[in-house]
Amino acid sequence: MQRLINKTCVVTGAARGIGRAIAERFHDEDALVILTDIDETAGLEAAAAIGCRFQRLDVRDEADWQQLADRVPIVDVIVNNAGVTGFEGGMGRHDPEHASLADWRAVHAVNLDGTFLGCRYAIGAMRAAGTGAIINISSRSGLVGIPLAAAYASSKAAIRNHSKTVALYCAQQGWKIRCNSVHPAAILTPMWEPMLGTGPDREARMHALVADTPLKRFGMPDEVAAVAVMLASDEATYITGTEITIDGGLLAGSAASPG
């Protein structure tokens, strides 16, 4: 399609899952993709498979962002995708009563601080041309309360708000730098593995997790990537400060028929 031809695009947390799907779709659209991830081994493997560049990046680390800025000083698109749920090390307690301050801060450091630094880098890399697209991956959990994942929900809600702030700031400067947030719900990625498990009840767990979703299934990473391509392209030059929910109808309301 070549919708992103001649565009330099940075995607964070792109070794797997949604980030990798976005990097693949961007490459298919003829973008110059810089795939970044904290996992150097997985990142190099993904970049080689896709045919793009790799740069190791810990989104929590300001020095890593400066190194990226030195190596990629001009960028057209950045997707701030890197994120954690807090459950990567096991199913600990993340509710508002029992979550530890250390766990709370660890989730926010990746999800929120990483997005803040990514937006700041993007503005610096786009301001000379005065144009560009910033796409922040938030979550359905950033729009509603999630009792058992308080830090994750809080961080994703903050990403939603910061995206609007960045959009308004760039518009006030007279730049054509757009910033939008994307809010996936249950997308089948490795992030769900700790909750799904590998036992004989895995299929039942999958069905239970999407039971309230009108479309009755998990979304797929490529369905999120398709939206990212649209937002990154010149087809979306009048879209800024908005949010797009990809949730199979979950937040639309009840799918039940009146009795």
C-alpha positions in Angstrom: 0.0 0.0 0.0 3.0 2.3 0.7 0.9 4.6 3.0 4.1 5.2 5.1 6.7 5.4 2.4 9.7 7.6 3.3 8.5 7.8 6.9 10.8 7.0 9.8 8.9 5.2 12.5 10.0 4.2 16.0 8.0 1.5 17.8 8.7 0.7 21.5 8.3 -2.7 23.1 8.1 -4.2 19.6 9.8 -7.6 20.1 6.5 -9.3 20.5 2.7 -8.8 20.7 1.1 -5.6 19.6 4.3 -3.8 19.1 5.7 -6.4 16.8 2.5 -6.5 14.8 2.7 -2.7 14.4 6.3 -2.9 13.3 5.4 -5.5 10.7 2.5 -3.5 9.3 4.6 -0.3 9.2 7.3 -2.2 7.3 4.7 -3.6 4.9 3.6 0.0 4.3 7.2 0.9 3.2 8.2 2.8 6.4 11.8 2.8 7.7 11.1 1.0 11.0 13.3 1.3 14.1 12.1 -1.6 16.4 13.0 -1.0 20.0 12.8 -3.2 23.1 14.5 -3.8 26.4 14.9 -7.5 25.4 17.9 -7.3 23.1 17.8 -11.0 22.0 14.1 -11.0 21.2 14.4 -7.6 19.6 17.2 -8.5 17.3 15.3 -11.7 16.3 12.1 -9.7 15.5 14.0 -7.0 13.6 15.8 -9.7 11.5 12.5 -11.5 10.7 10.8 -8.2 9.7 13.7 -6.7 7.9 14.0 -3.5 10.0 16.5 -1.8 12.3 16.8 -2.6 16.0 17.7 -0.3 18.9 17.8 -1.5 22.5 15.7 0.8 24.6 14.6 0.7 28.2 11.7 3.2 28.1 12.2 4.0 31.8 15.8 5.2 31.2 16.3 8.8 30.0 19.8 8.0 28.9 18.5 5.3 26.6 16.1 7.9 25.0 19.0 10.3 24.6 21.0 7.6 22.8 18.0 6.9 20.5 17.8 10.7 19.8 21.5 10.8 18.9 21.1 7.8 16.5 17.6 8.7 15.2 17.4 12.5 15.5 14.5 12.9 13.0 11.4 10.8 13.2 8.0 11.0 11.5 6.1 8.5 13.7 6.5 7.1 17.2 4.4 4.4 18.8 4.7 4.4 22.5 3.7 0.8 23.0 6.0 -0.7 25.7 4.1 -1.6 28.7 3.7 -4.1 31.6 0.7 -5.3 33.6 2.5 -6.0 36.8 1.7 -9.7 36.6 4.7 -10.7 34.6 6.4 -12.3 37.6 3.2 -14.1 38.7 -0.3 -13.4 39.9 0.5 -11.1 42.8 -2.0 -8.8 44.5 -2.5 -5.5 42.7 -5.7 -4.3 44.2 -5.9 -0.9 45.8 -5.7 -2.4 49.3 -2.8 -4.8 48.9 -0.7 -3.5 46.1 2.8 -2.6 47.3 4.2 0.9 46.6 7.1 -0.7 44.8 4.8 -2.7 42.5 2.7 0.5 41.9 5.8 2.5 40.9 7.3 -0.3 38.8 4.2 -0.4 36.6 4.0 3.4 36.3 7.7 3.7 35.5 7.3 1.6 32.3 3.8 2.6 31.2 3.6 6.2 32.2 7.2 7.5 32.5 8.1 5.6 29.3 5.2 7.3 27.4 6.2 10.7 28.8 9.8 10.3 27.7 8.6 8.9 24.3 6.4 11.9 23.7 9.2 14.3 24.7 11.6 12.6 22.4 9.0 12.7 19.6 8.5 16.4 19.9 12.2 17.0 19.8 12.6 14.8 16.7 9.6 16.3 14.9 9.7 20.0 15.7 12.1 21.0 13.0 9.8 19.7 10.3 6.8 20.7 12.4 4.9 17.5 11.5 4.5 14.0 12.7 2.4 11.4 14.5 2.6 10.2 18.1 0.5 7.1 18.9 0.3 6.1 22.5 -1.0 2.6 23.3 -3.3 2.9 26.3 -5.9 0.4 27.1 -9.6 -0.2 27.7 -8.4 -0.4 31.3 -7.6 3.3 31.1 -11.2 4.1 30.6 -12.8 2.1 33.4 -11.8 0.9 36.9 -10.0 -2.4 37.2 -10.1 -3.5 40.9 -7.5 -6.2 40.6 -5.0 -4.2 38.5 -5.0 -0.8 40.1 -1.6 0.4 38.9 -2.1 -0.8 35.4 -5.5 0.9 35.1 -4.1 4.1 36.6 -1.1 4.2 34.3 -3.2 3.7 31.2 -5.7 6.3 32.3 -2.8 8.8 32.7 -1.5 7.9 29.2 -5.0 8.8 27.8 -4.9 12.2 29.5 -1.3 12.9 28.6 -2.0 12.2 24.9 -4.5 15.0 24.9 -2.2 17.3 26.6 0.6 16.6 24.1 -1.9 17.1 21.2 -3.0 20.5 22.5 0.5 21.6 23.3 1.7 20.8 19.8 -1.3 22.5 18.2 -0.6 25.6 20.3 2.9 25.8 18.9 1.5 25.8 15.4 3.0 22.4 14.6 1.2 19.7 12.6 2.3 17.1 15.2 -0.6 14.9 16.1 -1.0 12.8 19.2 -3.7 10.2 19.8 -4.2 7.2 22.1 -5.3 3.7 21.2 -7.3 1.6 23.7 -7.2 -2.1 23.1 -9.1 -4.5 25.4 -8.5 -8.2 25.3 -5.9 -8.7 22.6 -4.3 -12.1 22.4 -0.6 -11.4 23.2 2.0 -12.9 25.4 0.9 -10.4 28.1 -2.1 -12.6 28.8 -0.1 -15.8 29.3 0.2 -15.5 33.1 -3.6 -15.3 33.4 -4.4 -18.0 30.8 -1.9 -20.5 31.9 -1.0 -23.7 30.1 -3.2 -26.2 31.9 -6.3 -28.1 30.6 -8.5 -25.2 31.7 -6.8 -22.7 29.4 -9.6 -22.8 26.8 -12.2 -22.3 29.5 -10.2 -19.3 30.9 -10.1 -17.8 27.5 -13.9 -18.0 27.0 -14.5 -16.6 30.5 -12.2 -13.6 29.9 -14.2 -12.6 26.8 -17.6 -13.7 28.0 -18.7 -10.0 28.5 -17.4 -8.9 25.1 -20.2 -8.6 22.5 -18.0 -10.2 19.8 -17.2 -13.1 22.1 -13.5 -13.4 21.2 -10.1 -11.9 21.8 -8.8 -9.3 19.4 -5.7 -9.9 17.4 -2.5 -7.8 17.4 -2.9 -7.1 13.7 -6.3 -5.5 14.3 -4.6 -2.9 16.5 -1.8 -2.5 14.0 -4.3 -1.6 11.3 -5.5 1.3 13.4 -1.9 2.4 14.1 -1.2 2.5 10.4 -4.2 4.7 9.8 -3.2 7.1 12.6 0.4 7.2 11.3 -0.5 7.9 7.7 -1.4 11.1 6.0 -5.0 9.9 5.9 -5.3 11.0 9.6 -4.0 14.6 9.4 -7.1 16.0 11.1 -7.2 13.5 13.9 -5.4 14.6 17.1 -6.2 14.5 20.8 -8.6 11.7 20.3 -8.9 8.1 21.4 -9.8 4.9 19.5 -11.1 1.9 21.4 -10.6 -1.6 20.0 -12.6 -3.8 22.3 -15.1 -5.9 20.4 -17.9 -3.6 21.5 -17.2 -4.0 25.3 -17.6 -0.4 26.2 -20.6 0.2 23.9 -23.0 -1.1 26.5 -24.9 -4.3 27.1 -25.5 -6.6 24.2 -28.4 -8.3 26.0 -31.9 -8.0 24.4 -34.7 -6.5 26.5 -36.8 -9.1 28.2 
